[in-house]
């Protein structure tokens, strides 16, 4: 029986997949082997694509496994930058520490200079108080005020020096009188005309003193005669 001219040939779709998409089970190949052949052809194509993709992935360097030389160069460059930054940080830290020490030292120097200047202006007042005390005029309320002033200056760092019996030191003593005596072993302060003062390590004013040097004692007048007699005896 012939087909009509207007009729189309029915479309036949053959499902040649080896795995059933519904059950997920492996299908039994047809006797003619077409399904098996098609499946094998598809499987081979898929295997080749998988192999090619794996080869490409292995050829491309990843972040976890960079190329040897490139990784070494980048690591060396990063280490160089870290070393430079560390050196800069240490240098800045040392400079800042030195700056702080210098500022603190300058601040202390300025404060000490200001205190020494005030104390230096009051030295004449201290001289007047000392003379008044020597004459017996420092008493009563006047003495109480003088004691408070002297205590405050001493607490601030003012120190008096120059006393009888001290060894003469030209760096802190100003000698205005000089004498000799066998009672001293070397240059000694025997008279204090004006007391000296220092503030911390700074000498505000040297002490005005009289100095006595050592003088050997004179030999007795008859001490030379026995020596002359001994010389004559040796010659005889």
C-alpha positions in Angstrom: 0.0 0.0 0.0 1.5 3.2 -1.1 1.6 6.3 1.0 -0.3 9.4 0.0 1.8 12.2 -1.5 0.7 14.6 1.3 1.7 12.3 4.1 5.1 12.6 5.8 7.3 9.8 6.9 7.1 9.3 10.6 10.1 10.4 12.7 11.7 7.6 14.6 13.8 8.6 17.7 16.1 5.9 19.0 17.4 6.4 22.6 20.8 4.8 22.5 21.9 6.0 25.9 23.4 3.2 28.0 22.1 4.7 31.3 18.4 5.1 31.7 17.8 8.7 32.7 14.7 7.7 34.8 15.9 4.7 36.7 19.7 5.4 36.6 20.3 1.8 35.7 22.5 0.4 33.0 20.5 -0.6 29.9 21.0 -4.0 28.2 22.5 -3.4 24.7 20.5 -4.4 21.7 21.4 -7.6 19.8 22.6 -5.7 16.8 25.1 -3.8 19.0 24.1 -0.4 17.7 23.4 1.0 21.2 26.6 -0.4 22.5 28.6 1.0 19.6 27.0 4.4 19.9 27.5 4.4 23.7 31.2 3.4 23.3 31.6 6.1 20.7 30.1 8.7 23.0 32.1 7.3 26.0 35.3 7.6 24.0 34.6 11.1 23.0 33.8 12.1 26.6 37.1 10.4 27.7 39.1 12.4 25.2 37.5 15.6 26.3 38.1 14.9 29.9 41.8 14.0 29.2 42.2 17.3 27.2 40.6 19.3 30.0 42.8 17.7 32.7 45.9 18.4 30.5 45.0 22.1 30.2 44.4 22.4 33.9 47.7 20.8 34.7 49.5 23.1 32.2 48.0 26.3 33.7 49.9 27.4 36.9 47.6 27.9 39.9 48.0 30.2 42.9 48.7 27.3 45.2 51.5 25.9 42.9 53.2 28.9 41.2 56.1 28.3 38.8 59.4 27.8 40.5 61.5 30.6 39.2 58.7 33.2 39.2 57.7 32.2 42.8 61.4 32.5 43.9 61.7 36.0 42.3 58.5 37.2 43.8 59.5 35.9 47.3 62.9 37.5 47.1 61.3 40.9 46.1 58.8 40.7 48.9 61.5 39.9 51.4 63.6 42.8 50.1 60.6 45.1 50.6 60.1 43.8 54.1 63.7 44.3 55.0 63.7 47.8 53.8 60.5 48.7 55.7 61.9 47.1 58.8 65.1 49.1 58.5 63.1 52.3 58.0 61.0 51.5 61.0 64.0 50.9 63.2 65.7 54.1 62.0 62.6 56.2 62.7 62.2 54.6 66.1 65.8 55.3 67.1 65.5 58.9 65.8 62.3 59.4 67.8 63.9 58.0 70.9 66.9 60.3 70.5 64.6 63.2 69.9 62.7 62.5 73.1 65.9 62.3 75.1 67.3 65.5 73.6 64.0 67.3 74.3 63.9 66.0 77.9 67.6 67.0 78.4 67.0 70.5 77.0 63.9 70.9 79.2 65.8 69.9 82.3 68.7 72.2 81.3 66.4 75.2 80.8 64.7 74.5 84.2 68.1 74.2 86.0 69.4 77.4 84.3 66.2 79.3 85.4 66.6 78.1 89.0 70.3 78.9 89.0 69.6 82.4 87.7 67.1 83.1 90.5 69.5 81.6 93.1 72.4 83.7 91.8 70.3 86.9 92.2 69.7 86.0 95.9 73.4 85.4 96.8 73.9 88.9 98.0 70.8 88.5 100.2 72.4 85.4 101.7 75.6 87.3 102.3 73.7 89.9 104.2 71.9 87.3 106.3 75.3 85.6 107.1 76.8 88.9 108.2 73.8 89.7 110.3 74.0 86.3 112.0 77.7 86.9 112.7 76.9 90.2 114.4 74.0 88.8 116.4 71.4 90.7 114.5 69.6 87.7 113.1 66.9 86.8 115.6 63.1 86.7 116.1 60.8 86.7 113.2 63.6 88.0 110.9 65.6 84.8 111.6 62.5 82.6 111.0 62.1 84.1 107.5 65.8 83.8 106.8 65.8 80.1 107.8 62.8 79.4 105.5 64.5 81.2 102.6 67.7 79.2 103.0 65.8 75.9 103.4 63.9 76.6 100.2 67.1 77.4 98.2 68.8 74.3 99.5 65.9 72.2 98.5 66.0 73.6 95.0 69.6 72.6 94.7 71.7 75.5 96.0 74.8 74.4 98.0 77.3 76.5 99.9 80.9 75.6 100.1 84.2 77.0 101.4 85.2 76.3 105.0 88.4 76.6 107.0 90.5 73.5 106.7 89.4 72.6 103.2 92.1 71.7 100.7 92.7 74.6 98.3 91.1 74.1 94.9 91.6 76.8 92.3 88.5 75.8 90.4 86.2 76.7 93.3 88.4 78.9 95.5 89.6 82.4 94.8 92.7 83.1 96.9 93.1 86.7 98.0 95.5 86.1 100.9 98.6 83.9 101.1 100.8 82.7 104.0 103.0 79.8 105.0 103.0 77.6 108.1 104.6 74.3 109.2 101.2 73.3 110.6 99.8 72.4 107.2 100.9 69.7 104.8 99.8 71.5 101.6 97.8 74.5 100.3 94.9 74.8 102.8 92.1 77.3 103.2 92.6 79.0 106.6 90.4 82.1 106.2 87.0 82.3 104.5 86.2 85.9 103.4 83.1 85.1 101.4 81.3 81.8 101.0 81.0 80.2 97.6 77.8 78.6 96.1 77.1 76.0 93.5 73.8 74.9 91.9 73.8 71.3 90.8 77.1 71.0 88.9 77.4 74.7 88.1 79.5 77.0 90.3 77.6 80.2 90.7 80.3 81.9 92.7 83.8 80.8 93.9 84.7 81.2 97.6 87.0 84.0 98.5 89.6 82.6 100.8 93.0 83.0 102.4 95.4 80.1 101.6 98.3 78.8 103.8 101.1 76.8 102.2 103.4 74.3 104.0 106.7 75.7 105.3 109.4 73.4 106.7 110.2 74.0 110.4 113.5 75.8 111.0 116.3 73.7 112.5 117.6 74.6 116.0 120.7 76.9 116.1 123.0 74.3 117.8 122.0 71.4 115.6 124.8 72.2 113.1 127.7 72.0 115.6 127.7 68.2 116.2 127.8 67.6 112.5 130.9 69.8 112.1 132.6 67.9 115.0 131.9 64.6 113.3 133.4 65.9 110.0 136.6 67.0 111.8 136.9 63.6 113.6 136.6 61.8 110.3 139.3 63.9 108.7 141.6 63.3 111.7 
